[in-house]
């Protein structure tokens, strides 16, 4: 019986520790948007901006204005990731040319 109580307590503690409070999301959102904008700008600097990066960022701003912070955070993270990946792609392919035998 004690083992069951310990396991149940541990599950409750870990379950509560993994949920993200809404206030923290709201506070982190402006920082995340700035990071996403910077990563997209960096990808543009090497001519490798991905097609939907700006769209994700605009949709994140719409979701934030509508009060859907979960969706806004998800879209802003997606925009940031696309910017970072676009930059990496551009850097890795900057000396690419036709492949000749």
VEXSENU-361711 format. One line per 8 residues: number of its first residue (from 1); their letters; for each residue x, y, z of N, C-alpha, C. Coordinates in pm, whole numbers, plus 50000, padded with zeros to 5 digits. Example, Ala and Ser with C-alpha at 12.3 -4.5 7.8 and 13.67 -1.06 7.14 Angstrom:
<rs>
1 = AS = 51319:49431:50780:51230:49550:50780:51320:49670:50780; 51285:49775:50708:51367:49894:50714:51290:50003:50787
</rs>
This chain:
<rs>
1 = XXXXXXXX = 50082:49882:50000:50000:50000:50000:50087:50126:50000; 50199:50120:50074:50289:50234:50078:50350:50261:49941; 50383:50153:49869:50442:50169:49736:50344:50240:49643; 50218:50204:49652:50117:50267:49568:50103:50415:49600; 50108:50450:49728:50100:50590:49769:50221:50669:49719; 50339:50609:49728:50461:50675:49682:50457:50696:49530; 50413:50594:49458:50405:50605:49312:50302:50710:49272; 50188:50710:49337:50084:50809:49306:50133:50950:49335
9 = XXXXXXXX = 50202:50969:49445:50256:51101:49480:50360:51145:49378; 50446:51054:49339:50550:51087:49240:50487:51125:49107; 50386:51052:49064:50319:51084:48938:50252:51221:48944; 50190:51252:49057:50126:51383:49071:50230:51494:49068; 50342:51475:49134:50446:51578:49136:50506:51599:48998; 50538:51490:48929:50597:51503:48796:50495:51557:48696; 50371:51519:48711:50267:51570:48623:50248:51720:48640; 50252:51768:48763:50237:51911:48789:50361:51989:48745
17 = XXXXXXXX = 50476:51926:48753:50600:51996:48718:50613:52016:48568; 50545:51935:48488:50559:51947:48344:50457:52041:48281; 50356:52082:48354:50259:52175:48297:50315:52315:48305; 50294:52390:48199:50350:52525:48191:50241:52626:48226; 50266:52713:48321:50166:52811:48358:50141:52911:48245; 50019:52960:48237:49981:53055:48132:50057:53186:48145; 50082:53233:48265:50153:53360:48283:50295:53352:48226; 50359:53237:48243:50495:53221:48192:50495:53224:48040
25 = XXXXXXXX = 50395:53164:47979:50385:53166:47833:50368:53308:47783; 50283:53384:47849:50259:53521:47808:50386:53604:47819; 50463:53582:47923:50586:53658:47944:50693:53617:47842; 50698:53491:47804:50800:53442:47712:50767:53472:47566; 50642:53498:47535:50601:53516:47397:50675:53630:47326; 50683:53750:47384:50755:53857:47314:50902:53823:47286; 50966:53756:47378:51105:53715:47359:51115:53614:47245; 51022:53520:47243:51022:53419:47138:50998:53482:47000
33 = XXXXXXXX = 50911:53581:46993:50885:53650:46866:51011:53722:46818; 51080:53788:46910:51204:53856:46873:51309:53757:46823; 51317:53642:46888:51412:53539:46845:51374:53484:46707; 51245:53465:46685:51198:53415:46555:51228:53517:46445; 51202:53644:46474:51231:53750:46375:51380:53754:46342; 51462:53740:46445:51608:53742:46424:51654:53622:46343; 51598:53505:46370:51641:53386:46296:51595:53393:46150; 51477:53450:46126:51429:53466:45988:51517:53567:45915
41 = XXXXXXXX = 51553:53676:45982:51640:53777:45921:51776:53717:45888; 51827:53631:45976:51955:53567:45954:51948:53474:45833; 51836:53403:45818:51819:53315:45702:51811:53396:45573; 51745:53511:45581:51738:53600:45463:51876:53650:45423; 51963:53669:45521:52096:53723:45492:52181:53630:45406; 52149:53502:45407:52221:53407:45321:52133:53360:45205; 52019:53427:45187:51930:53396:45076:51861:53262:45088; 51830:53222:45211:51773:53089:45230:51654:53090:45325
49 = XXXXXXXX = 51570:53193:45315:51451:53197:45398:51351:53094:45348; 51293:53020:45439:51195:52920:45400:51061:52987:45374; 50980:52925:45290:50857:52982:45239:50758:53024:45349; 50737:52943:45449:50629:52966:45545:50672:53034:45675; 50797:53070:45689:50846:53127:45815:50768:53252:45854; 50755:53345:45762:50683:53470:45790:50535:53442:45817; 50478:53347:45744:50337:53314:45762:50312:53261:45903; 50401:53175:45951:50386:53122:46087:50393:53234:46189
57 = XXXXXXXX = 50483:53328:46168:50498:53439:46261:50374:53529:46261; 50320:53558:46144:50198:53639:46136:50080:53568:46201; 50068:53438:46179:49960:53362:46241:49978:53353:46393; 50101:53352:46439:50128:53353:46583:50079:53484:46644; 50105:53594:46574:50060:53724:46625:49908:53733:46628; 49842:53678:46527:49695:53676:46526:49641:53593:46642; 49703:53477:46666:49659:53391:46776:49680:53459:46910; 49791:53530:46925:49818:53600:47051:49714:53710:47074
65 = XXXXXXXX = 49680:53782:46969:49578:53888:46983:49442:53829:47019; 49415:53707:46969:49289:53640:47000:49291:53575:47138; 49407:53574:47202:49418:53518:47337:49455:53371:47342; 49485:53311:47229:49524:53169:47223:49676:53159:47232; 49728:53168:47353:49872:53172:47372:49940:53039:47342; 49870:52928:47362:49930:52798:47329:49960:52791:47180; 49862:52830:47099:49880:52830:46954:49986:52932:46912; 49983:53048:46974:50080:53154:46941:50222:53108:46970
73 = XXXXXXXX = 50243:53044:47083:50377:52995:47118:50422:52886:47021; 50331:52796:46988:50365:52687:46897:50406:52742:46760; 50330:52838:46708:50361:52894:46577:50489:52977:46579; 50511:53051:46687:50635:53131:46698:50757:53039:46707; 50744:52928:46778:50855:52832:46785:50882:52771:46648; 50775:52745:46575:50789:52689:46440:50860:52789:46348; 50822:52916:46357:50885:53020:46275:51032:53033:46310; 51064:53028:46437:51203:53038:46481:51284:52920:46429
81 = XXXXXXXX = 51227:52800:46440:51297:52680:46393:51320:52686:46242; 51221:52733:46168:51238:52742:46023:51347:52844:45988; 51353:52952:46061:51459:53050:46037:51596:52992:46061; 51609:52919:46171:51739:52857:46205:51777:52752:46102; 51680:52670:46063:51709:52565:45965:51738:52625:45827; 51668:52731:45792:51695:52798:45665:51836:52854:45660; 51880:52912:45771:52017:52964:45777:52119:52851:45762; 52097:52742:45834:52189:52628:45825:52194:52574:45683
89 = XXXXXXXX = 52078:52567:45620:52073:52518:45483:52149:52612:45390; 52128:52740:45406:52197:52837:45322:52348:52832:45339; 52392:52818:45462:52536:52810:45489:52596:52682:45430; 52524:52574:45442:52578:52447:45392:52581:52441:45240; 52501:52526:45175:52493:52520:45030:52547:52645:44962; 52616:52730:45035:52660:52855:44973:52765:52836:44864; 52841:52729:44868:52940:52703:44764:52894:52594:44668; 52765:52565:44671:52713:52458:44585:52712:52505:44439
97 = XXXXX = 52737:52417:44356:52734:52443:44213:52691:52316:44142; 52695:52320:44013:52657:52198:43940:52755:52086:43971; 52702:51969:43980:52785:51852:44010:52831:51793:43878; 52958:51795:43858:53016:51745:43733:53093:51617:43760; 53088:51526:43667:53156:51398:43683:53303:51413:43669
</rs>
